[in-house]
Amino acid sequence: MKIFRNFICVLVLAACVSSCSITRNRTYSPAVTQLNVQMDDLEYLGETEITVEYRTYLGFINVVDKINGELYDGKEIKTLVISNGNCSTSLVGKLDRASYKLAEEFPGADYFIVAGQSMTRDILFLGGHVTAKAKVKAYSFR
């Protein structure tokens, strides 16, 4: 009988403690905000090509030789993130390191669209030489 009484006390105590531990939070803002941009809302600024040349060794060692036709020393890394809303277009290879040219060439641009990308790979013994190119169009909001 004493065990039954202790069991009931523990059960009642557990019910009291667990009934107060539930909290509910509710957000009243939408989870996704969508902005519909049409081509009429954008002004075409121009098109440019970004390039990067690098070598690969053993499949995981990468050495960048040239970025946008200029020799690369690796002391300063400049990048520009290009994302087009939900369809974030990732640049192939190491083209993100060459994307700083877009900000220098089109300082007033608000929106970039990657029109095309290509990668040429010359396979060598235990390595290879890679040349990646991308054509990017720049737009600004009217």
One Martini backbone bead per residue (centre of mass of N, CA, C, O) as a GRO file, in nm:
protein
  142
    1MET     BB    1   0.056   0.064  -0.019
    2LYS     BB    2   0.305   0.251  -0.007
    3ILE     BB    3   0.382   0.218  -0.307
    4PHE     BB    4   0.118   0.323  -0.427
    5ARG     BB    5   0.135   0.608  -0.299
    6ASN     BB    6   0.408   0.688  -0.432
    7PHE     BB    7   0.317   0.651  -0.723
    8ILE     BB    8   0.092   0.867  -0.718
    9CYS     BB    9   0.274   1.107  -0.638
   10VAL     BB   10   0.459   1.094  -0.885
   11LEU     BB   11   0.235   1.122  -1.098
   12VAL     BB   12   0.126   1.399  -1.004
   13LEU     BB   13   0.395   1.552  -1.021
   14ALA     BB   14   0.445   1.501  -1.326
   15ALA     BB   15   0.183   1.637  -1.425
   16CYS     BB   16   0.243   1.921  -1.308
   17VAL     BB   17   0.517   1.973  -1.450
   18SER     BB   18   0.429   1.911  -1.755
   19SER     BB   19   0.189   2.123  -1.784
   20CYS     BB   20   0.398   2.392  -1.762
   21SER     BB   21   0.622   2.338  -2.013
   22ILE     BB   22   0.438   2.462  -2.232
   23THR     BB   23   0.523   2.651  -2.521
   24ARG     BB   24   0.396   2.905  -2.748
   25ASN     BB   25   0.486   3.016  -3.070
   26ARG     BB   26   0.394   3.301  -3.282
   27THR     BB   27   0.393   3.405  -3.608
   28TYR     BB   28   0.276   3.698  -3.813
   29SER     BB   29   0.475   3.640  -4.034
   30PRO     BB   30   0.594   3.559  -4.315
   31ALA     BB   31   0.825   3.325  -4.439
   32VAL     BB   32   0.785   3.465  -4.728
   33THR     BB   33   0.931   3.698  -4.954
   34GLN     BB   34   0.806   3.854  -5.255
   35LEU     BB   35   0.967   3.984  -5.557
   36ASN     BB   36   0.848   4.118  -5.852
   37VAL     BB   37   1.056   4.116  -6.141
   38GLN     BB   38   1.078   4.286  -6.428
   39MET     BB   39   1.225   4.393  -6.723
   40ASP     BB   40   1.096   4.686  -6.697
   41ASP     BB   41   1.257   4.746  -6.412
   42LEU     BB   42   1.514   4.727  -6.595
   43GLU     BB   43   1.853   4.833  -6.673
   44TYR     BB   44   2.080   4.804  -6.917
   45LEU     BB   45   2.444   4.810  -6.897
   46GLY     BB   46   2.582   4.517  -6.963
   47GLU     BB   47   2.863   4.310  -7.075
   48THR     BB   48   3.073   4.044  -6.941
   49GLU     BB   49   3.392   3.876  -6.889
   50ILE     BB   50   3.497   3.605  -6.689
   51THR     BB   51   3.821   3.476  -6.574
   52VAL     BB   52   3.995   3.154  -6.506
   53GLU     BB   53   4.321   3.017  -6.423
   54TYR     BB   54   4.405   2.670  -6.339
   55ARG     BB   55   4.559   2.423  -6.137
   56THR     BB   56   4.572   2.065  -6.095
   57TYR     BB   57   4.652   1.834  -5.821
   58LEU     BB   58   4.536   1.523  -5.741
   59GLY     BB   59   4.230   1.675  -5.733
   60PHE     BB   60   4.296   1.904  -5.467
   61ILE     BB   61   4.511   2.090  -5.594
   62ASN     BB   62   4.513   2.451  -5.622
   63VAL     BB   63   4.637   2.684  -5.883
   64VAL     BB   64   4.633   3.015  -5.943
   65ASP     BB   65   4.716   3.217  -6.224
   66LYS     BB   66   4.453   3.365  -6.359
   67ILE     BB   67   4.264   3.681  -6.348
   68ASN     BB   68   4.134   3.841  -6.599
   69GLY     BB   69   4.444   3.820  -6.738
   70GLU     BB   70   4.584   3.827  -6.460
   71LEU     BB   71   4.805   3.789  -6.235
   72TYR     BB   72   4.823   3.577  -5.946
   73ASP     BB   73   4.919   3.600  -5.586
   74GLY     BB   74   4.710   3.564  -5.313
   75LYS     BB   75   4.695   3.814  -5.103
   76GLU     BB   76   4.418   3.899  -5.250
   77ILE     BB   77   4.067   3.844  -5.197
   78LYS     BB   78   3.810   3.884  -5.437
   79THR     BB   79   3.450   3.911  -5.404
   80LEU     BB   80   3.118   3.828  -5.553
   81VAL     BB   81   2.790   3.782  -5.490
   82ILE     BB   82   2.577   3.576  -5.694
   83SER     BB   83   2.222   3.631  -5.662
   84ASN     BB   84   1.885   3.514  -5.785
   85GLY     BB   85   1.735   3.458  -5.539
   86ASN     BB   86   1.638   3.131  -5.540
   87CYS     BB   87   1.837   3.106  -5.805
   88SER     BB   88   2.134   3.032  -5.728
   89THR     BB   89   2.418   3.105  -5.913
   90SER     BB   90   2.680   2.910  -5.948
   91LEU     BB   91   3.002   2.922  -6.002
   92VAL     BB   92   3.239   2.777  -6.168
   93GLY     BB   93   3.479   2.692  -5.984
   94LYS     BB   94   3.680   3.004  -5.951
   95LEU     BB   95   3.483   3.252  -6.039
   96ASP     BB   96   3.442   3.411  -5.768
   97ARG     BB   97   3.729   3.554  -5.790
   98ALA     BB   98   3.635   3.720  -6.069
   99SER     BB   99   3.375   3.901  -5.973
  100TYR     BB  100   3.501   4.189  -5.912
  101LYS     BB  101   3.473   4.309  -6.202
  102LEU     BB  102   3.175   4.389  -6.183
  103ALA     BB  103   3.208   4.620  -5.970
  104GLU     BB  104   3.413   4.785  -6.143
  105GLU     BB  105   3.247   4.809  -6.418
  106PHE     BB  106   2.953   4.809  -6.238
  107PRO     BB  107   2.873   5.017  -5.981
  108GLY     BB  108   2.539   5.056  -6.046
  109ALA     BB  109   2.467   4.769  -5.996
  110ASP     BB  110   2.193   4.538  -5.879
  111TYR     BB  111   2.198   4.314  -6.121
  112PHE     BB  112   2.285   3.972  -6.198
  113ILE     BB  113   2.338   3.770  -6.500
  114VAL     BB  114   2.405   3.452  -6.599
  115ALA     BB  115   2.441   3.359  -6.936
  116GLY     BB  116   2.728   3.194  -6.924
  117GLN     BB  117   2.920   2.881  -6.906
  118SER     BB  118   3.269   2.767  -6.907
  119MET     BB  119   3.482   2.461  -6.923
  120THR     BB  120   3.831   2.394  -6.957
  121ARG     BB  121   4.002   2.071  -6.971
  122ASP     BB  122   4.340   1.974  -6.924
  123ILE     BB  123   4.477   1.664  -6.920
  124LEU     BB  124   4.720   1.546  -6.704
  125PHE     BB  125   4.966   1.424  -6.522
  126LEU     BB  126   4.832   1.449  -6.211
  127GLY     BB  127   4.645   1.667  -6.373
  128GLY     BB  128   4.559   2.017  -6.467
  129HIS     BB  129   4.400   2.254  -6.694
  130VAL     BB  130   4.194   2.542  -6.618
  131THR     BB  131   3.920   2.712  -6.798
  132ALA     BB  132   3.707   2.976  -6.691
  133LYS     BB  133   3.385   3.105  -6.810
  134ALA     BB  134   3.177   3.415  -6.798
  135LYS     BB  135   2.865   3.560  -6.873
  136VAL     BB  136   2.762   3.892  -6.767
  137LYS     BB  137   2.477   4.071  -6.673
  138ALA     BB  138   2.383   4.414  -6.621
  139TYR     BB  139   2.166   4.574  -6.376
  140SER     BB  140   1.919   4.829  -6.305
  141PHE     BB  141   1.710   5.014  -6.134
  142ARG     BB  142   1.453   5.256  -6.212
   0.00000   0.00000   0.00000
